[in-house]
Amino acid sequence: MRACDISGKKYNNANRVSHSNRKTKHRQQANLQWKRFWIPEEKRWVRLRVSTKVIKTITKYGLLSTIRRYGANAALVQK
């Protein structure tokens, strides 16, 4: 399943609306990116699939602080 490793963000259910106002269900996928992050405490890189919103949060607060902020499992940096 496509979901952010840190925030758990995944798809959103939505409707496509035609010109005649007919509604058709479809999914709006989250904007997920594969990104490598440097962990200075362990002096190594870790590769995570994260949303662009989480990338901005990591840039501001750092990787380990962001994991704590979202309550994510810290074992994902142990890959």
C-alpha positions, 0 to 999 in steps of 0.5 A, spaced: 500 500 500 502 507 498 503 510 505 508 515 508 513 511 512 512 516 518 506 520 518 502 514 515 498 519 510 495 515 504 490 516 499 483 520 499 477 518 497 474 523 492 469 524 486 470 526 479 465 530 477 463 530 469 460 536 466 453 533 467 454 533 474 455 525 474 459 523 480 464 517 479 469 515 485 476 515 485 482 515 489 487 521 490 494 518 492 498 522 497 504 525 494 509 520 496 517 520 494 523 516 496 528 520 499 534 519 503 536 522 509 542 523 513 542 521 520 548 524 524 548 520 530 549 514 527 553 517 521 549 513 515 543 514 510 536 511 511 531 511 505 524 512 506 518 513 502 515 520 505 510 525 503 512 532 501 509 535 507 513 530 512 520 532 507 518 539 509 518 538 517 524 533 517 528 539 513 525 544 519 526 539 525 530 533 523 529 526 522 529 523 529 525 529 532 520 528 526 519 521 528 517 523 535 513 528 533 508 524 529 509 518 533 512 513 528 515 507 530 523 509 531 525 502 528 524 504 521 530 508 521 534 501 523 533 499 516 
